[in-house]
Amino acid sequence: MNISFSFLLGGFVIYLTIAAVVIVLVILVIKALQKYIRSDSVRKEKGRVTRSLGEALKANRTRCKMTQEFVAESIGVSRQAVSKWESGTSDPSTSNLLALANLYGISAEDLLKEVE
């Protein structure tokens, strides 16, 4: 009987361990979902800022009467890259942002101030 009781006790301990792991995982998933839901305003703000940078880049390009192709050739990137920056799909690297500001005849600081 001792062997049978030990076997049952061992199975019960394993069952409790598995149950505890499942409960911890469920709690972690719930916390992650709550954090994601609460970050909605941050995600929207980031999207607004990204669009604003693209709008600032496009406004400066059109102010200087340049085409996307001319800008791309001037700083050594593809026209599609310039298009993505202006649409907010992607952001230019720091070196490209500095090159754009230089090409548009403004400081990088002034270009970034337009985003704020």
N, CA, C and O atoms as CSV, one atom per row, in Angstrom:
chain,resi,resn,atom,element,x,y,z
A,1,MET,N,N,0.795,-1.190,0.000
A,1,MET,CA,C,0.000,0.000,0.000
A,1,MET,C,C,0.844,1.263,0.000
A,1,MET,O,O,0.424,2.274,-0.563
A,2,ASN,N,N,1.992,1.237,0.599
A,2,ASN,CA,C,2.856,2.412,0.610
A,2,ASN,C,C,3.276,2.820,-0.803
A,2,ASN,O,O,3.335,4.010,-1.111
A,3,ILE,N,N,3.562,1.853,-1.649
A,3,ILE,CA,C,3.977,2.145,-3.010
A,3,ILE,C,C,2.824,2.776,-3.775
A,3,ILE,O,O,3.025,3.732,-4.523
A,4,SER,N,N,1.648,2.260,-3.596
A,4,SER,CA,C,0.482,2.793,-4.287
A,4,SER,C,C,0.188,4.216,-3.824
A,4,SER,O,O,-0.141,5.076,-4.641
A,5,PHE,N,N,0.300,4.469,-2.540
A,5,PHE,CA,C,0.060,5.808,-2.006
A,5,PHE,C,C,1.113,6.793,-2.510
A,5,PHE,O,O,0.782,7.925,-2.861
A,6,SER,N,N,2.361,6.377,-2.549
A,6,SER,CA,C,3.441,7.223,-3.066
A,6,SER,C,C,3.226,7.534,-4.540
A,6,SER,O,O,3.469,8.652,-4.993
A,7,PHE,N,N,2.766,6.530,-5.281
A,7,PHE,CA,C,2.499,6.737,-6.699
A,7,PHE,C,C,1.376,7.759,-6.896
A,7,PHE,O,O,1.473,8.649,-7.741
A,8,LEU,N,N,0.321,7.617,-6.110
A,8,LEU,CA,C,-0.792,8.568,-6.197
A,8,LEU,C,C,-0.348,9.963,-5.778
A,8,LEU,O,O,-0.718,10.953,-6.410
A,9,LEU,N,N,0.442,10.039,-4.718
A,9,LEU,CA,C,0.927,11.327,-4.237
A,9,LEU,C,C,1.828,11.984,-5.282
A,9,LEU,O,O,1.741,13.192,-5.503
A,10,GLY,N,N,2.681,11.207,-5.915
A,10,GLY,CA,C,3.552,11.727,-6.963
A,10,GLY,C,C,2.752,12.233,-8.148
A,10,GLY,O,O,3.061,13.298,-8.682
A,11,GLY,N,N,1.737,11.507,-8.571
A,11,GLY,CA,C,0.865,11.934,-9.663
A,11,GLY,C,C,0.120,13.204,-9.310
A,11,GLY,O,O,-0.058,14.082,-10.154
A,12,PHE,N,N,-0.317,13.303,-8.059
A,12,PHE,CA,C,-1.040,14.498,-7.602
A,12,PHE,C,C,-0.116,15.724,-7.610
A,12,PHE,O,O,-0.538,16.817,-7.989
A,13,VAL,N,N,1.134,15.543,-7.196
A,13,VAL,CA,C,2.105,16.638,-7.194
A,13,VAL,C,C,2.374,17.100,-8.634
A,13,VAL,O,O,2.446,18.300,-8.899
A,14,ILE,N,N,2.517,16.167,-9.538
A,14,ILE,CA,C,2.734,16.518,-10.940
A,14,ILE,C,C,1.516,17.268,-11.477
A,14,ILE,O,O,1.669,18.271,-12.175
A,15,TYR,N,N,0.319,16.799,-11.161
A,15,TYR,CA,C,-0.908,17.458,-11.595
A,15,TYR,C,C,-0.967,18.892,-11.047
A,15,TYR,O,O,-1.308,19.820,-11.781
A,16,LEU,N,N,-0.642,19.074,-9.784
A,16,LEU,CA,C,-0.648,20.417,-9.191
A,16,LEU,C,C,0.394,21.323,-9.847
A,16,LEU,O,O,0.138,22.508,-10.061
A,17,THR,N,N,1.540,20.786,-10.158
A,17,THR,CA,C,2.593,21.558,-10.806
A,17,THR,C,C,2.144,22.025,-12.189
A,17,THR,O,O,2.327,23.187,-12.551
A,18,ILE,N,N,1.565,21.125,-12.943
A,18,ILE,CA,C,1.066,21.486,-14.276
A,18,ILE,C,C,-0.040,22.535,-14.165
A,18,ILE,O,O,-0.071,23.494,-14.935
A,19,ALA,N,N,-0.937,22.350,-13.215
A,19,ALA,CA,C,-2.022,23.313,-13.018
A,19,ALA,C,C,-1.462,24.687,-12.648
A,19,ALA,O,O,-1.949,25.707,-13.137
A,20,ALA,N,N,-0.442,24.718,-11.788
A,20,ALA,CA,C,0.171,25.987,-11.378
A,20,ALA,C,C,0.826,26.678,-12.575
A,20,ALA,O,O,0.695,27.892,-12.733
A,21,VAL,N,N,1.520,25.929,-13.409
A,21,VAL,CA,C,2.158,26.495,-14.599
A,21,VAL,C,C,1.106,27.070,-15.545
A,21,VAL,O,O,1.289,28.161,-16.086
A,22,VAL,N,N,0.023,26.352,-15.743
A,22,VAL,CA,C,-1.052,26.837,-16.617
A,22,VAL,C,C,-1.651,28.126,-16.053
A,22,VAL,O,O,-1.901,29.068,-16.806
A,23,ILE,N,N,-1.881,28.179,-14.762
A,23,ILE,CA,C,-2.441,29.376,-14.132
A,23,ILE,C,C,-1.496,30.562,-14.293
A,23,ILE,O,O,-1.940,31.665,-14.614
A,24,VAL,N,N,-0.215,30.354,-14.077
A,24,VAL,CA,C,0.765,31.433,-14.232
A,24,VAL,C,C,0.781,31.924,-15.679
A,24,VAL,O,O,0.830,33.131,-15.917
A,25,LEU,N,N,0.740,31.018,-16.639
A,25,LEU,CA,C,0.727,31.414,-18.050
A,25,LEU,C,C,-0.531,32.209,-18.389
A,25,LEU,O,O,-0.453,33.201,-19.115
A,26,VAL,N,N,-1.667,31.798,-17.885
A,26,VAL,CA,C,-2.911,32.529,-18.130
A,26,VAL,C,C,-2.826,33.930,-17.542
A,26,VAL,O,O,-3.246,34.896,-18.179
A,27,ILE,N,N,-2.291,34.050,-16.342
A,27,ILE,CA,C,-2.128,35.364,-15.702
A,27,ILE,C,C,-1.201,36.247,-16.529
A,27,ILE,O,O,-1.492,37.427,-16.725
A,28,LEU,N,N,-0.097,35.702,-17.014
A,28,LEU,CA,C,0.836,36.474,-17.836
A,28,LEU,C,C,0.193,36.941,-19.145
A,28,LEU,O,O,0.414,38.072,-19.578
A,29,VAL,N,N,-0.589,36.083,-19.764
A,29,VAL,CA,C,-1.277,36.463,-21.005
A,29,VAL,C,C,-2.284,37.577,-20.730
A,29,VAL,O,O,-2.384,38.528,-21.504
A,30,ILE,N,N,-3.020,37.462,-19.642
A,30,ILE,CA,C,-3.997,38.498,-19.283
A,30,ILE,C,C,-3.291,39.832,-19.031
A,30,ILE,O,O,-3.753,40.871,-19.504
A,31,LYS,N,N,-2.197,39.816,-18.305
A,31,LYS,CA,C,-1.450,41.050,-18.044
A,31,LYS,C,C,-0.912,41.658,-19.336
A,31,LYS,O,O,-0.944,42.877,-19.507
A,32,ALA,N,N,-0.420,40.820,-20.241
A,32,ALA,CA,C,0.104,41.316,-21.519
A,32,ALA,C,C,-1.016,41.949,-22.338
A,32,ALA,O,O,-0.814,42.999,-22.949
A,33,LEU,N,N,-2.182,41.332,-22.359
A,33,LEU,CA,C,-3.318,41.897,-23.088
A,33,LEU,C,C,-3.772,43.220,-22.477
A,33,LEU,O,O,-4.107,44.157,-23.201
A,34,GLN,N,N,-3.783,43.299,-21.151
A,34,GLN,CA,C,-4.158,44.557,-20.494
A,34,GLN,C,C,-3.166,45.658,-20.837
A,34,GLN,O,O,-3.564,46.794,-21.092
A,35,LYS,N,N,-1.891,45.335,-20.845
A,35,LYS,CA,C,-0.867,46.328,-21.186
A,35,LYS,C,C,-1.032,46.782,-22.627
A,35,LYS,O,O,-0.899,47.970,-22.921
A,36,TYR,N,N,-1.319,45.853,-23.529
A,36,TYR,CA,C,-1.517,46.196,-24.932
A,36,TYR,C,C,-2.736,47.105,-25.087
A,36,TYR,O,O,-2.683,48.088,-25.826
A,37,ILE,N,N,-3.802,46.793,-24.414
A,37,ILE,CA,C,-5.023,47.605,-24.506
A,37,ILE,C,C,-4.769,49.010,-23.970
A,37,ILE,O,O,-5.230,49.989,-24.558
A,38,ARG,N,N,-4.046,49.118,-22.868
A,38,ARG,CA,C,-3.752,50.429,-22.283
A,38,ARG,C,C,-2.783,51.240,-23.135
A,38,ARG,O,O,-2.727,52.462,-22.995
A,39,SER,N,N,-2.022,50.598,-24.008
A,39,SER,CA,C,-1.042,51.317,-24.822
A,39,SER,C,C,-1.648,51.856,-26.114
A,39,SER,O,O,-0.916,52.353,-26.969
A,40,ASP,N,N,-2.941,51.771,-26.273
A,40,ASP,CA,C,-3.606,52.234,-27.486
A,40,ASP,C,C,-3.288,53.696,-27.775
A,40,ASP,O,O,-3.002,54.052,-28.918
A,41,SER,N,N,-3.335,54.545,-26.752
A,41,SER,CA,C,-3.060,55.969,-26.976
A,41,SER,C,C,-1.613,56.192,-27.417
A,41,SER,O,O,-1.346,57.061,-28.247
A,42,VAL,N,N,-0.690,55.423,-26.874
A,42,VAL,CA,C,0.719,55.548,-27.249
A,42,VAL,C,C,0.904,55.128,-28.712
A,42,VAL,O,O,1.629,55.782,-29.462
A,43,ARG,N,N,0.251,54.041,-29.109
A,43,ARG,CA,C,0.361,53.581,-30.493
A,43,ARG,C,C,-0.246,54.601,-31.455
A,43,ARG,O,O,0.301,54.839,-32.532
A,44,LYS,N,N,-1.364,55.199,-31.075
A,44,LYS,CA,C,-1.986,56.217,-31.927
A,44,LYS,C,C,-1.099,57.449,-32.032
A,44,LYS,O,O,-0.968,58.029,-33.110
A,45,GLU,N,N,-0.487,57.853,-30.921
A,45,GLU,CA,C,0.404,59.019,-30.920
A,45,GLU,C,C,1.611,58.758,-31.813
A,45,GLU,O,O,2.031,59.640,-32.561
A,46,LYS,N,N,2.170,57.552,-31.739
A,46,LYS,CA,C,3.307,57.217,-32.585
A,46,LYS,C,C,2.912,57.286,-34.056
A,46,LYS,O,O,3.681,57.778,-34.882
A,47,GLY,N,N,1.734,56.803,-34.385
A,47,GLY,CA,C,1.258,56.883,-35.758
A,47,GLY,C,C,1.090,58.323,-36.211
A,47,GLY,O,O,1.393,58.652,-37.358
A,48,ARG,N,N,0.607,59.189,-35.316
A,48,ARG,CA,C,0.430,60.596,-35.658
A,48,ARG,C,C,1.777,61.260,-35.892
A,48,ARG,O,O,1.942,62.025,-36.842
A,49,VAL,N,N,2.736,60.968,-35.029
A,49,VAL,CA,C,4.073,61.557,-35.178
A,49,VAL,C,C,4.724,61.073,-36.464
A,49,VAL,O,O,5.363,61.857,-37.165
A,50,THR,N,N,4.572,59.797,-36.783
A,50,THR,CA,C,5.152,59.264,-38.010
A,50,THR,C,C,4.554,59.967,-39.227
A,50,THR,O,O,5.278,60.348,-40.147
A,51,ARG,N,N,3.243,60.137,-39.228
A,51,ARG,CA,C,2.607,60.845,-40.342
A,51,ARG,C,C,3.079,62.285,-40.385
A,51,ARG,O,O,3.272,62.845,-41.465
A,52,SER,N,N,3.266,62.890,-39.223
A,52,SER,CA,C,3.702,64.279,-39.192
A,52,SER,C,C,5.106,64.430,-39.774
A,52,SER,O,O,5.379,65.403,-40.476
A,53,LEU,N,N,6.002,63.478,-39.489
A,53,LEU,CA,C,7.342,63.545,-40.067
A,53,LEU,C,C,7.247,63.421,-41.584
A,53,LEU,O,O,7.906,64.160,-42.315
A,54,GLY,N,N,6.434,62.495,-42.049
A,54,GLY,CA,C,6.246,62.340,-43.491
A,54,GLY,C,C,5.671,63.593,-44.122
A,54,GLY,O,O,6.089,64.002,-45.205
A,55,GLU,N,N,4.712,64.199,-43.440
A,55,GLU,CA,C,4.118,65.433,-43.954
A,55,GLU,C,C,5.146,66.555,-43.993
A,55,GLU,O,O,5.170,67.345,-44.937
A,56,ALA,N,N,5.993,66.629,-42.973
A,56,ALA,CA,C,7.030,67.668,-42.937
A,56,ALA,C,C,8.037,67.458,-44.075
A,56,ALA,O,O,8.468,68.419,-44.712
A,57,LEU,N,N,8.403,66.210,-44.321
A,57,LEU,CA,C,9.340,65.927,-45.410
A,57,LEU,C,C,8.734,66.294,-46.757
A,57,LEU,O,O,9.394,66.898,-47.602
A,58,LYS,N,N,7.473,65.923,-46.951
A,58,LYS,CA,C,6.813,66.236,-48.221
A,58,LYS,C,C,6.641,67.746,-48.395
A,58,LYS,O,O,6.853,68.275,-49.487
A,59,ALA,N,N,6.258,68.437,-47.321
A,59,ALA,CA,C,6.066,69.889,-47.400
A,59,ALA,C,C,7.371,70.588,-47.786
A,59,ALA,O,O,7.370,71.508,-48.604
A,60,ASN,N,N,8.477,70.148,-47.195
A,60,ASN,CA,C,9.765,70.761,-47.524
A,60,ASN,C,C,10.198,70.434,-48.944
A,60,ASN,O,O,10.771,71.279,-49.633
A,61,ARG,N,N,9.926,69.218,-49.381
A,61,ARG,CA,C,10.283,68.847,-50.758
A,61,ARG,C,C,9.490,69.682,-51.757
A,61,ARG,O,O,10.049,70.195,-52.726
A,62,THR,N,N,8.193,69.817,-51.520
A,62,THR,CA,C,7.378,70.595,-52.459
A,62,THR,C,C,7.708,72.090,-52.363
A,62,THR,O,O,7.643,72.807,-53.362
A,63,ARG,N,N,8.058,72.550,-51.175
A,63,ARG,CA,C,8.474,73.952,-51.012
A,63,ARG,C,C,9.701,74.245,-51.872
A,63,ARG,O,O,9.820,75.320,-52.460
A,64,CYS,N,N,10.595,73.286,-51.934
A,64,CYS,CA,C,11.823,73.445,-52.730
A,64,CYS,C,C,11.613,73.068,-54.191
A,64,CYS,O,O,12.554,73.103,-54.984
A,65,LYS,N,N,10.374,72.704,-54.550
A,65,LYS,CA,C,10.035,72.336,-55.931
A,65,LYS,C,C,10.910,71.186,-56.452
A,65,LYS,O,O,11.447,71.240,-57.558
A,66,MET,N,N,11.034,70.156,-55.627
A,66,MET,CA,C,11.825,68.980,-55.994
A,66,MET,C,C,10.904,67.785,-56.159
A,66,MET,O,O,9.861,67.695,-55.512
A,67,THR,N,N,11.299,66.873,-57.027
A,67,THR,CA,C,10.559,65.624,-57.170
A,67,THR,C,C,11.154,64.587,-56.224
A,67,THR,O,O,12.276,64.736,-55.740
A,68,GLN,N,N,10.383,63.538,-55.973
A,68,GLN,CA,C,10.911,62.453,-55.140
A,68,GLN,C,C,12.135,61.832,-55.804
A,68,GLN,O,O,13.088,61.455,-55.122
A,69,GLU,N,N,12.112,61.728,-57.097
A,69,GLU,CA,C,13.241,61.138,-57.816
A,69,GLU,C,C,14.497,61.994,-57.654
A,69,GLU,O,O,15.588,61.463,-57.446
A,70,PHE,N,N,14.347,63.318,-57.748
A,70,PHE,CA,C,15.496,64.200,-57.578
A,70,PHE,C,C,16.061,64.080,-56.167
A,70,PHE,O,O,17.277,64.003,-55.985
A,71,VAL,N,N,15.181,64.064,-55.172
A,71,VAL,CA,C,15.626,63.921,-53.774
A,71,VAL,C,C,16.367,62.597,-53.605
A,71,VAL,O,O,17.437,62.550,-52.999
A,72,ALA,N,N,15.796,61.531,-54.140
A,72,ALA,CA,C,16.405,60.207,-54.011
A,72,ALA,C,C,17.802,60.174,-54.628
A,72,ALA,O,O,18.741,59.663,-54.018
A,73,GLU,N,N,17.938,60.715,-55.830
A,73,GLU,CA,C,19.248,60.728,-56.497
A,73,GLU,C,C,20.240,61.605,-55.739
A,73,GLU,O,O,21.429,61.293,-55.681
A,74,SER,N,N,19.756,62.694,-55.163
A,74,SER,CA,C,20.640,63.627,-54.464
A,74,SER,C,C,21.247,63.038,-53.200
A,74,SER,O,O,22.395,63.324,-52.862
A,75,ILE,N,N,20.465,62.208,-52.496
A,75,ILE,CA,C,20.994,61.661,-51.241
A,75,ILE,C,C,21.383,60.190,-51.352
A,75,ILE,O,O,21.851,59.590,-50.385
A,76,GLY,N,N,21.185,59.611,-52.545
A,76,GLY,CA,C,21.656,58.243,-52.779
A,76,GLY,C,C,20.751,57.146,-52.266
A,76,GLY,O,O,21.229,56.127,-51.768
A,77,VAL,N,N,19.434,57.343,-52.381
A,77,VAL,CA,C,18.482,56.296,-52.012
A,77,VAL,C,C,17.514,56.104,-53.175
A,77,VAL,O,O,17.587,56.816,-54.176
A,78,SER,N,N,16.614,55.145,-53.039
A,78,SER,CA,C,15.630,54.918,-54.102
A,78,SER,C,C,14.463,55.894,-53.956
A,78,SER,O,O,14.215,56.435,-52.879
A,79,ARG,N,N,13.762,56.103,-55.055
A,79,ARG,CA,C,12.580,56.958,-55.011
A,79,ARG,C,C,11.528,56.342,-54.102
A,79,ARG,O,O,10.780,57.058,-53.436
A,80,GLN,N,N,11.468,55.003,-54.073
A,80,GLN,CA,C,10.512,54.310,-53.213
A,80,GLN,C,C,10.789,54.600,-51.736
A,80,GLN,O,O,9.861,54.702,-50.934
A,81,ALA,N,N,12.071,54.732,-51.380
A,81,ALA,CA,C,12.416,55.057,-49.989
A,81,ALA,C,C,11.871,56.433,-49.622
A,81,ALA,O,O,11.304,56.610,-48.544
A,82,VAL,N,N,12.038,57.399,-50.505
A,82,VAL,CA,C,11.524,58.747,-50.259
A,82,VAL,C,C,10.004,58.701,-50.128
A,82,VAL,O,O,9.431,59.354,-49.257
A,83,SER,N,N,9.360,57.933,-50.992
A,83,SER,CA,C,7.908,57.792,-50.945
A,83,SER,C,C,7.455,57.193,-49.611
A,83,SER,O,O,6.476,57.653,-49.023
A,84,LYS,N,N,8.166,56.170,-49.136
A,84,LYS,CA,C,7.822,55.539,-47.853
A,84,LYS,C,C,8.004,56.509,-46.698
A,84,LYS,O,O,7.198,56.516,-45.768
A,85,TRP,N,N,9.046,57.327,-46.738
A,85,TRP,CA,C,9.259,58.313,-45.679
A,85,TRP,C,C,8.119,59.319,-45.651
A,85,TRP,O,O,7.611,59.671,-44.587
A,86,GLU,N,N,7.721,59.778,-46.840
A,86,GLU,CA,C,6.681,60.797,-46.916
A,86,GLU,C,C,5.301,60.251,-46.571
A,86,GLU,O,O,4.448,60.987,-46.074
A,87,SER,N,N,5.079,58.980,-46.828
A,87,SER,CA,C,3.782,58.383,-46.498
A,87,SER,C,C,3.726,57.913,-45.046
A,87,SER,O,O,2.653,57.573,-44.548
A,88,GLY,N,N,4.869,57.891,-44.363
A,88,GLY,CA,C,4.903,57.452,-42.975
A,88,GLY,C,C,5.049,55.957,-42.816
A,88,GLY,O,O,4.974,55.447,-41.698
A,89,THR,N,N,5.257,55.234,-43.919
A,89,THR,CA,C,5.436,53.784,-43.856
A,89,THR,C,C,6.733,53.420,-43.155
A,89,THR,O,O,6.804,52.422,-42.439
A,90,SER,N,N,7.767,54.244,-43.368
A,90,SER,CA,C,9.044,54.030,-42.691
A,90,SER,C,C,9.668,55.386,-42.391
A,90,SER,O,O,9.220,56.416,-42.893
A,91,ASP,N,N,10.689,55.367,-41.580
A,91,ASP,CA,C,11.389,56.597,-41.204
A,91,ASP,C,C,12.798,56.586,-41.778
A,91,ASP,O,O,13.422,55.528,-41.859
A,92,PRO,N,N,13.309,57.749,-42.178
A,92,PRO,CA,C,14.690,57.793,-42.680
A,92,PRO,C,C,15.682,57.580,-41.537
A,92,PRO,O,O,15.396,57.899,-40.383
A,93,SER,N,N,16.835,57.043,-41.871
A,93,SER,CA,C,17.892,56.903,-40.872
A,93,SER,C,C,18.375,58.298,-40.482
A,93,SER,O,O,18.042,59.284,-41.138
A,94,THR,N,N,19.144,58.371,-39.434
A,94,THR,CA,C,19.654,59.664,-38.973
A,94,THR,C,C,20.492,60.332,-40.056
A,94,THR,O,O,20.367,61.534,-40.287
A,95,SER,N,N,21.342,59.559,-40.719
A,95,SER,CA,C,22.186,60.160,-41.759
A,95,SER,C,C,21.339,60.654,-42.933
A,95,SER,O,O,21.629,61.706,-43.503
A,96,ASN,N,N,20.295,59.904,-43.299
A,96,ASN,CA,C,19.416,60.352,-44.374
A,96,ASN,C,C,18.602,61.571,-43.950
A,96,ASN,O,O,18.347,62.457,-44.766
A,97,LEU,N,N,18.195,61.627,-42.696
A,97,LEU,CA,C,17.452,62.783,-42.200
A,97,LEU,C,C,18.321,64.038,-42.252
A,97,LEU,O,O,17.850,65.116,-42.614
A,98,LEU,N,N,19.588,63.887,-41.889
A,98,LEU,CA,C,20.518,65.019,-41.975
A,98,LEU,C,C,20.733,65.441,-43.426
A,98,LEU,O,O,20.804,66.633,-43.728
A,99,ALA,N,N,20.835,64.460,-44.320
A,99,ALA,CA,C,21.016,64.774,-45.741
A,99,ALA,C,C,19.781,65.475,-46.302
A,99,ALA,O,O,19.908,66.403,-47.100
A,100,LEU,N,N,18.597,65.043,-45.896
A,100,LEU,CA,C,17.365,65.683,-46.354
A,100,LEU,C,C,17.294,67.131,-45.872
A,100,LEU,O,O,16.969,68.034,-46.642
A,101,ALA,N,N,17.599,67.341,-44.599
A,101,ALA,CA,C,17.568,68.699,-44.052
A,101,ALA,C,C,18.545,69.591,-44.811
A,101,ALA,O,O,18.217,70.727,-45.155
A,102,ASN,N,N,19.732,69.080,-45.068
A,102,ASN,CA,C,20.741,69.832,-45.813
A,102,ASN,C,C,20.246,70.148,-47.230
A,102,ASN,O,O,20.411,71.268,-47.714
A,103,LEU,N,N,19.648,69.167,-47.880
A,103,LEU,CA,C,19.132,69.349,-49.235
A,103,LEU,C,C,18.016,70.392,-49.270
A,103,LEU,O,O,17.919,71.176,-50.214
A,104,TYR,N,N,17.176,70.394,-48.236
A,104,TYR,CA,C,16.058,71.336,-48.176
A,104,TYR,C,C,16.473,72.713,-47.645
A,104,TYR,O,O,15.658,73.634,-47.583
A,105,GLY,N,N,17.735,72.842,-47.269
A,105,GLY,CA,C,18.246,74.133,-46.820
A,105,GLY,C,C,17.789,74.537,-45.432
A,105,GLY,O,O,17.674,75.726,-45.132
A,106,ILE,N,N,17.526,73.550,-44.582
A,106,ILE,CA,C,17.158,73.836,-43.193
A,106,ILE,C,C,17.981,72.943,-42.279
A,106,ILE,O,O,18.588,71.969,-42.726
A,107,SER,N,N,17.996,73.278,-41.011
A,107,SER,CA,C,18.738,72.429,-40.073
A,107,SER,C,C,17.881,71.218,-39.727
A,107,SER,O,O,16.655,71.260,-39.825
A,108,ALA,N,N,18.537,70.154,-39.328
A,108,ALA,CA,C,17.814,68.953,-38.921
A,108,ALA,C,C,16.928,69.266,-37.723
A,108,ALA,O,O,15.830,68.724,-37.597
A,109,GLU,N,N,17.401,70.129,-36.855
A,109,GLU,CA,C,16.617,70.522,-35.684
A,109,GLU,C,C,15.315,71.198,-36.108
A,109,GLU,O,O,14.251,70.908,-35.562
A,110,ASP,N,N,15.406,72.102,-37.084
A,110,ASP,CA,C,14.190,72.771,-37.573
A,110,ASP,C,C,13.246,71.784,-38.249
A,110,ASP,O,O,12.027,71.899,-38.123
A,111,LEU,N,N,13.806,70.823,-38.962
A,111,LEU,CA,C,12.980,69.819,-39.613
A,111,LEU,C,C,12.233,68.999,-38.564
A,111,LEU,O,O,11.043,68.723,-38.717
A,112,LEU,N,N,12.935,68.612,-37.500
A,112,LEU,CA,C,12.301,67.813,-36.461
A,112,LEU,C,C,11.336,68.644,-35.608
A,112,LEU,O,O,10.388,68.092,-35.049
A,113,LYS,N,N,11.555,69.937,-35.502
A,113,LYS,CA,C,10.634,70.789,-34.763
A,113,LYS,C,C,9.271,70.840,-35.440
A,113,LYS,O,O,8.254,71.032,-34.775
A,114,GLU,N,N,9.245,70.667,-36.764
A,114,GLU,CA,C,7.985,70.658,-37.487
A,114,GLU,C,C,7.138,69.446,-37.100
A,114,GLU,O,O,5.919,69.458,-37.267
A,115,VAL,N,N,7.784,68.408,-36.586
A,115,VAL,CA,C,7.076,67.191,-36.202
A,115,VAL,C,C,6.353,67.376,-34.878
A,115,VAL,O,O,5.287,66.797,-34.670
A,116,GLU,N,N,6.911,68.166,-33.994
A,116,GLU,CA,C,6.344,68.308,-32.655
A,116,GLU,C,C,4.995,68.919,-32.646
A,116,GLU,O,O,4.404,69.095,-31.581
